[in-house]
Amino acid sequence: MDGSRRKGYAWAISAGLNAAFAAISAKFFLSPLVRYGLVIIFNVIMWGCYVNSLKALSSLQATVTNFATNFLTSGFAGSFLFEEPLSFRWFAGALFIVIGVLILSKSNVESKANID
């Protein structure tokens, strides 16, 4: 994987983490001003990271990586911070999401476009 794609995945993962932090801050803080302020800040950072990931990755790779990171981070944060139970189904779904991200990360969208 070249440096440009590696940076793209780093940006997509950062976008997913910031999206999860926005969701966590919406539940975690009691003060509405702090809550909404943090949600807005994390979402603005998330969009900036997502746009940067689109410069190096296909929209599908960036979106799926962003979603997977957000899903996994939100799920584990819910379990650890808010004591929400995670069922076997959740872990099975998370495993399939990670496998899908790995498959998409190995695909070379540019070479497929040249074949057509």
C-alpha positions as CSV (number, residue, x, y, z in Angstrom):
1,M,0.0,0.0,0.0
2,D,1.5,3.3,-1.0
3,G,1.9,6.3,1.3
4,S,-1.1,8.2,-0.3
5,R,-3.5,5.4,0.3
6,R,-2.2,4.8,3.8
7,K,-2.8,8.5,4.6
8,G,-6.3,8.1,3.1
9,Y,-7.1,5.3,5.5
10,A,-5.7,7.3,8.4
11,W,-8.0,10.2,7.5
12,A,-11.0,7.8,7.2
13,I,-10.3,6.2,10.5
14,S,-9.9,9.6,12.1
15,A,-13.2,10.7,10.6
16,G,-14.9,7.6,12.1
17,L,-13.4,8.2,15.5
18,N,-14.6,11.8,15.5
19,A,-18.1,10.7,14.5
20,A,-18.1,8.3,17.4
21,F,-16.8,11.0,19.8
22,A,-19.7,13.2,18.7
23,A,-22.2,10.5,19.6
24,I,-20.4,9.8,22.9
25,S,-20.4,13.5,23.8
26,A,-24.1,13.7,23.1
27,K,-24.8,11.2,25.8
28,F,-22.0,11.9,28.2
29,F,-22.3,15.6,29.2
30,L,-25.2,17.0,31.1
31,S,-24.8,20.6,30.1
32,P,-26.7,21.2,26.9
33,L,-24.3,24.0,25.8
34,V,-21.2,21.7,26.3
35,R,-23.0,18.7,24.7
36,Y,-24.1,20.6,21.5
37,G,-20.8,22.4,21.3
38,L,-18.8,19.2,21.4
39,V,-21.1,17.5,18.9
40,I,-20.7,20.4,16.4
41,I,-16.9,20.5,16.9
42,F,-16.5,16.7,16.5
43,N,-18.7,16.7,13.4
44,V,-16.8,19.6,11.8
45,I,-13.5,17.7,12.4
46,M,-15.1,14.5,11.1
47,W,-16.1,16.1,7.8
48,G,-12.7,17.6,7.4
49,C,-11.0,14.3,7.9
50,Y,-13.5,12.5,5.6
51,V,-12.9,15.0,2.8
52,N,-9.2,14.5,3.1
53,S,-9.7,10.7,3.0
54,L,-11.6,11.1,-0.3
55,K,-8.4,12.7,-1.8
56,A,-6.6,9.4,-1.5
57,L,-9.3,6.7,-1.6
58,S,-12.3,5.9,-3.6
59,S,-15.6,7.1,-2.1
60,L,-16.6,3.5,-1.3
61,Q,-13.3,2.8,0.6
62,A,-13.4,6.0,2.5
63,T,-17.1,5.7,3.4
64,V,-16.9,2.0,4.5
65,T,-13.7,2.6,6.6
66,N,-15.3,5.6,8.2
67,F,-18.5,3.7,9.0
68,A,-16.7,0.7,10.4
69,T,-14.5,2.8,12.7
70,N,-17.6,4.7,13.9
71,F,-19.6,1.5,14.4
72,L,-16.8,-0.3,16.4
73,T,-15.8,2.7,18.4
74,S,-19.4,3.6,19.3
75,G,-20.2,0.0,20.2
76,F,-17.2,-0.5,22.5
77,A,-17.7,3.0,24.0
78,G,-21.3,2.1,24.8
79,S,-20.2,-1.1,26.4
80,F,-17.4,0.4,28.5
81,L,-18.8,3.9,29.3
82,F,-22.5,3.2,29.5
83,E,-22.5,-0.5,30.4
84,E,-24.6,-1.4,27.3
85,P,-24.5,-5.1,26.5
86,L,-22.9,-6.3,23.3
87,S,-24.5,-9.5,22.0
88,F,-22.9,-12.3,20.0
89,R,-24.8,-10.9,17.0
90,W,-23.1,-7.5,17.4
91,F,-19.7,-9.2,17.4
92,A,-20.6,-11.3,14.4
93,G,-21.8,-8.2,12.5
94,A,-18.6,-6.3,13.6
95,L,-16.5,-9.2,12.3
96,F,-18.3,-9.1,8.9
97,I,-17.8,-5.3,8.7
98,V,-14.1,-5.6,9.4
99,I,-13.7,-8.4,6.8
100,G,-15.6,-6.2,4.3
101,V,-13.3,-3.3,5.0
102,L,-10.2,-5.5,4.5
103,I,-11.6,-6.8,1.2
104,L,-12.3,-3.3,0.0
105,S,-8.9,-2.1,1.1
106,K,-7.2,-4.8,-0.9
107,S,-9.1,-4.0,-4.1
108,N,-7.5,-1.6,-6.5
109,V,-10.3,0.6,-7.9
110,E,-8.0,2.4,-10.3
111,S,-6.9,-0.8,-12.1
112,K,-10.5,-1.9,-12.5
113,A,-11.3,1.4,-14.1
114,N,-8.5,0.9,-16.7
115,I,-9.8,-2.5,-17.7
116,D,-13.2,-1.2,-18.7
